[in-house]
Amino acid sequence: MLPSGRFQVRYWGLDGIRKAAQETFATRTEADRYLTLLEAQLMRREWVDPSKGKVKVRDYSTEWIKERPKLRPRTVALYTWILNTHVIPHLGEVELGNLTTPMVRRWRVKLLATGVSENGVAKAYRLLRAILNTAVREDEVIRVNPCRIPGADQEHPAERPVLTVRQVMSLADKVPERFRALILLATFACLRWGEVTALQRCDLDLEAGTVRVRHAFTEQRGKGLVLGPPKSRAGVRTVSIPGTVIPVLRAHVDAHVKEWPDSFVFTTENGKTIWRGNFNKIVRWRQVVGEVGVPGLHFHDLRHTGNTLAAQTGTSLRDLMARMGHDNPRAALIYQHATSGADRAVAAALDALLEVEGAPEHVRGEPEKREGDGDDGAAGALVRVG
């Protein structure tokens, strides 16, 4: 019993040190009940030292980002922005040990009430949940993650447009000639903006009809365009190109790509690498997509279109994901077993779509035979680029 007349519980921690509970009790019965529950937690090794939970959400989340060196620079920037915009202003001063599910629920409601989109709130919630998962599972700072709100992590993005083959060809016809191959390759090889603009001459094998994705550009504040690895490990891949696209790509290489193996395939007229904003201005993106009949189209929607068309060929999910360069923990095993033969079938099926839909003559070439396609040694008619 304390001098105040209240009762305090003392116990042996898992570290072998005798500790005193932070809270006190009005009666011995209450103290005994608390001690019984505490000892049960200690026996099940579920006990967490309450003193560890005194770290504030602001400090812990900031350190959480710093301690993840494998995060890509753009991911670090995104996480930092989300924390500083949506999390820290509302929960930053709360100690982790005092953070509860009702507090998290009220935080979500407040964000939505102040105009943050449902998708934005879902991103903030997922980030906070990931941070607190580390606090529970790795650092043992708290015992339970308070982010337990069903459906709070779900995004409901607007449906993105899918172009027809004719619309893709029309778009390629309307942009400046030096960017036609970029439009077709991004669409029918399912490449991201950063991947297609980082392609170098040595990445193209027009004899085999493939493009190798090794790098990707990211735009980083204070650093400019930075050449680095693709978005994920699955992003490093070799993708088969529909034969109908190869003549356009060959003509582009002959006209606009320098002879060195490390020369970038797509550049501006003065030979510089392409920034997204500059590209939109050069090609008058808003105007041309309006003329094609898809106002509001984003460049990323070309990849979405290519993915959709590839899926319509009937290829398996694992081979489609491998072509797209997607990677996540649940599907990692699937990607490992993708075969180049299945990827070739995707390219061949896309060729059939291109033939059926048709294309402007100066954009569409005749499909070229690849190595092994015939008995007349047609592979000799193709030249390896690089």
Secondary structure, 3 states (H helix, E strand, C coil): CCCCCCEEEEEECCCCCEEEEEEEECCHHHHHHHHHHHHHHHHCCCCCCHHHHHCEHHHHHHHHHHCCCCCCHHHHHHHHHHHHHHHHHHHCCCEHHHCCHHHHHHHHHHHHHCCCCHHHHHHHHHHHHHHHHHHHHCCCCCCCCCCCCCCCCCCCCCCCCCCCHHHHHHHHHHCCHHHHHHHHHHHHCCCCHHHHCCCEHHHEECCCCEEEECCEEEEECCCEEEEECCCCHHHCEEEECCCCCHHHHHHHHHHHCCCCCCCECCCCCCCCCCCHHHHHHHHCHHHHHHHHCCCCCCCHHHHHHHHHHHHCCCCCHHHHHHHHCCCCCCCHHHHHCCCHHHHHHHHHHHHHHHHHHCCCCCCCCCCCCCCCCCCCCHHHHCCCCC
